[in-house]
Amino acid sequence: MRRKLSLTLAAILAAAACLGGCGKQDGGDGGSSTPVFQGTSGQESSGQDSGEEGKEEVKAEELEPVTIQMWIGGPGKQKDSDRVWELFNEKLQEYVPNTTVEITCLANAEYKEKFPQMLAAREGVDLAWVASWMTGPMADNIKDGNLMELDDLLEQYGQGIQEELGDEILDMHRYAEDDKLYYLISWQGLYSNVRAIKVPTEFATLAGETWLEDTQKVVTKWWNDYSSPEDFQAVFDQLDIYFKALQDNDKLYAGMNVGIFYDWCYAHHLSSENSLQIRNNNVGVVHKDNTFTVIDAIDTDYYRTFAKNMAEFYKKGYIRSDIASLEKGTLTFVTNGEFTPNTTVIDVHNALTPDTNKIYSTQSGVDISLIQIEENGYLSKGDASAMAIPYCADEPERAMMVLNALYTQPELYQLLIYGVEGEHYTDNGDGTITTPYGTQGNSEADYGLWKWTVGTCKNSLVTQADTPGYYDQLLEQEKTAIVSPFNNFAFDTSSVQDICAAIQAIDAEYGEMIRKGYTGDKWEETLDKWIAERKAAGVDKLVEELQSQVDAYVSANNITSW
């Protein structure tokens, strides 16, 4: 691994807090912490008086010319990518002189395929987008040695990132085994698990004048003050009223989104904190259980309530009769105000801010009402999108400098994400922009990337599909979010890998039948077979192993409650 950075410059950069907190001009009397560079044109780039005591001038020639490789996920290469990236590199010289970034943007399927190939071939990629749902669990990548440890690099060249994210968030993302950082989240808000049921307001009215209020009371008792499966049954009773009213008024369309309870964990009654559940194996800790008892969620009266009701909803026609053969993605919630035979009439998603119903109403094209499920949200880990320096990087120091600039220089970030004003988007003069594609670039656009893949969305622009002030609201919500004591818990499956694989295969066979309800009157027979096969595959041993690791973590960290 090459180390081309001048030691003299390294000392200057560290002493002057190089690139730390640049670009945040708030008008305060403290000024900006932007360092003074002597750019290649001979003009100074400075956020404050260049004569300020203690500042040292850094000349561009003190950085040796270097080209780094950066991989990001997105829409793939677009018509104007090369030109925008050339302009990006010109702008970059103001912040990281003598540095060129060669950018590779890959669509999801290609990124998922090529990322492990890149690691295996030891390609000299210096910055890479990593995401738990795309490139694999962060803990696995760290354990396998795929990612470089970042603490020293961050301390020397990433002071702006440190300031932007803060110690609490950085510490949340340390690897539990050695307490080190291996990736830096691409901030898009960490306030999460504030879920709500979404229904068109007009349809809710058909179910009765007080249906929304009545359902809110039932849902609150079920999820936040649960005492028995009867609380869960009451939720299905309210949904039955809603679906029957739509059916009677010929507005049922595609009916129920069968994933609204299953994919969002409600069928299992497991903790909202994902680190305490093995979603592929339906094993975990019950929501709000301060004894931290691990259960097989399928072998419970709670899940039996779910299975019974889904079968009944299927028989009543609330679930599409062809649900078993439909391809994933065929059914969608209402968009652009259009209802079709493939439009579901109920959905579940996060309601992160007080005006989320307005956001969903804009997206749907009809007025949307929300039934809140969680009372409070969690400060969750940002593993869904982050940047890392692969173990095989040639220029890790320069990579950290570039990443630091992307976090701290809004104009640089905006050029990379949105392209050129007047060509790829229109400045509306009111703090918003208009793009040809909405909030996120696509493969058909001349240019436009995904704002949440790199840097921080605090530097993003407000498109016609965005809500002004949204990220400010998320930052405010983060201040009072629940911080899970299990943020750094990671289940080591090495001793039960065969069991996990076997149970995953069993669940794939039976889970679809139960959650889609199409077993009808045979739901209980199907569920009992499923439970028996899980037992035979060793689910009790899996529960025992997870319980052992949870108990050890609780003891080591003196955890007494949520």
Disulfide bonds with the S-S distance in Angstrom:
none
